[in-house]
């Protein structure tokens, strides 16, 4: 192969997004946006500056403002973050998955905004945040421990919530059956009264 031959990346098969390489993608803060890009060739042809909007992606590790990937979207990005990308295309501005920080007991609106600046917007992201973030926030370790405890309690409550939902459904079915039996009994009573 000639060293000057460009590599065509579209021909390379995309890796499976379920691979361990992408195991923690759900913990990343991902932002999609459109950015005008100067098209040099088209500008030269037209004799004026021509820009085209190109879809871009920003990937943040929650709590780390220095590690930000900001580039045009690739097919691999669309495959890796398919749900978030589709939500963004559908018009939802923020494609965040998880429990909002505001749901964490003891979290003030000011703290929520502080964490949001560092792209920590969910309880899950706070629970998994790098301990180095603690130097930037007063009470970070307590917040992180509360987030972990909150998630543990929520995980423990999941079977109970599922059971409560099933019980409510059963109760609704019983009420429906009671109404049907009462209706049948009243019809039977009317039929006996007419016959007598």
C-alpha positions in Angstrom: 0.0 0.0 0.0 1.3 3.4 -0.9 2.1 5.6 2.1 0.3 8.5 0.4 -2.9 6.6 0.0 -5.5 8.1 2.4 -7.3 5.7 4.8 -11.0 5.5 4.2 -12.4 5.2 7.7 -15.9 4.5 6.5 -14.7 1.1 5.2 -13.5 0.1 8.7 -16.3 -1.9 10.5 -17.6 -0.2 13.6 -17.0 -2.0 16.9 -19.9 -3.4 18.8 -21.1 -0.7 21.3 -21.6 -3.4 23.9 -17.9 -4.1 24.1 -16.2 -3.3 27.4 -14.5 -0.3 25.8 -17.9 1.4 25.9 -19.1 -0.1 29.2 -19.2 3.3 31.0 -20.6 5.5 28.2 -23.8 5.9 30.2 -21.8 7.8 32.8 -20.5 10.4 30.3 -22.1 13.7 29.7 -22.7 14.0 26.0 -23.8 17.1 24.2 -24.8 17.4 20.5 -24.9 20.6 18.6 -24.6 22.2 15.2 -21.6 24.4 14.4 -21.1 26.5 11.3 -17.9 25.4 9.5 -16.1 27.5 6.9 -16.1 25.7 3.6 -12.9 26.9 1.9 -13.4 25.3 -1.5 -17.0 26.5 -1.9 -16.0 30.0 -0.6 -13.3 30.3 -3.2 -15.7 29.3 -6.0 -18.4 31.7 -4.8 -15.9 34.5 -4.0 -17.4 35.0 -0.6 -17.4 33.2 2.8 -19.7 30.1 2.8 -20.5 28.2 5.9 -22.3 25.0 6.4 -23.7 23.7 9.7 -22.1 20.5 10.7 -23.2 18.3 13.6 -20.7 18.2 16.4 -20.4 16.2 19.7 -18.9 17.2 23.0 -18.1 14.4 25.4 -17.4 15.3 29.1 -16.2 13.1 31.9 -18.4 14.4 34.7 -16.3 16.5 37.1 -13.3 16.9 34.7 -13.5 20.2 32.8 -10.1 19.6 31.3 -11.0 16.4 29.4 -13.4 17.4 26.8 -13.7 15.9 23.3 -15.2 18.4 20.9 -15.4 17.3 17.2 -17.7 16.6 14.3 -19.9 13.6 14.8 -18.8 10.3 13.3 -20.8 7.2 12.5 -19.2 5.6 15.6 -20.5 8.4 17.8 -24.1 7.9 16.5 -23.8 4.2 17.2 -22.3 4.6 20.6 -24.8 7.2 21.8 -27.7 6.2 19.6 -30.5 6.9 22.2 -29.1 10.3 23.1 -28.5 11.2 19.5 -32.0 10.3 18.5 -33.4 12.4 21.4 -31.3 15.3 20.3 -32.5 14.9 16.7 -36.1 14.8 18.0 -35.6 18.2 19.5 -34.8 17.5 23.1 -32.1 19.9 24.1 -30.4 17.8 26.8 -30.1 14.1 26.4 -29.2 13.2 29.9 -30.0 9.7 31.3 -30.4 9.3 35.0 -31.9 10.7 38.1 -31.6 14.5 38.2 -29.4 15.9 41.1 -32.4 18.0 42.3 -34.0 14.7 43.4 -31.2 14.0 45.8 -32.3 15.0 49.4 -30.4 17.9 50.8 -29.2 19.2 47.4 -29.8 22.9 47.1 -30.5 24.7 43.8 -27.1 26.5 44.2 -25.2 23.2 44.5 -27.1 21.7 41.6 -25.9 24.6 39.5 -22.4 24.3 40.7 -22.3 20.6 39.8 -23.9 21.4 36.5 -21.0 23.7 35.6 -18.7 20.6 35.9 -21.2 18.5 33.9 -22.4 16.5 36.8 -26.1 16.5 36.3 -27.4 13.2 37.6 -27.2 11.4 40.9 -25.5 8.5 39.1 -22.8 10.8 37.8 -22.2 12.2 41.3 -22.0 8.8 42.8 -19.3 7.8 40.3 -17.5 11.1 40.1 -13.7 11.2 40.4 -12.5 12.0 44.0 -10.4 14.8 42.5 -13.5 16.8 42.1 -13.7 17.1 45.8 -11.1 19.8 45.9 -13.5 22.1 43.9 -16.6 21.7 46.2 -17.2 22.1 49.8 -19.0 19.0 51.1 -18.3 17.0 48.0 -17.5 13.7 49.8 -20.8 14.0 51.8 -22.7 14.6 48.6 -21.1 11.7 46.9 -21.8 9.4 49.9 -25.5 10.6 49.9 -25.7 9.9 46.2 -24.4 6.4 46.6 -26.7 5.7 49.5 -29.7 7.1 47.5 -28.9 4.7 44.6 -28.5 1.8 47.0 -31.9 2.5 48.6 -33.5 3.0 45.2 -32.1 -0.3 44.0 -33.5 -2.0 47.1 -36.9 -0.3 46.6 -37.2 -1.5 43.0 -38.7 -4.9 43.8 -41.1 -3.2 46.3 -42.2 -0.7 43.7 -42.7 -3.4 41.2 -44.8 -5.4 43.7 -46.9 -2.3 44.6 -47.6 -1.8 40.9 -48.7 -5.4 40.5 -50.9 -5.1 43.6 -52.6 -1.9 42.3 -53.3 -3.7 39.0 -54.7 -6.7 40.9 -56.9 -4.4 43.0 -58.2 -2.7 39.9 -59.1 -6.1 38.3 -60.9 -7.2 41.5 -63.0 -3.9 41.5 -63.9 -4.5 37.9 -64.9 -8.1 38.7 -67.0 -6.9 41.7 -68.9 -4.4 39.5 -69.5 -7.1 36.9 -70.9 -9.5 39.5 -73.1 -6.8 41.0 -74.4 -6.0 37.5 -75.2 -9.6 36.8 -76.9 -10.0 40.2 -79.1 -7.0 39.7 -80.1 -8.2 36.2 -80.9 -11.6 37.7 -82.9 -10.0 40.4 -84.9 -8.0 37.8 -85.5 -11.1 35.8 -86.9 -13.0 38.9 -89.1 -10.0 39.7 -90.5 -9.9 36.2 -91.1 -13.6 36.2 -93.0 -13.5 39.5 
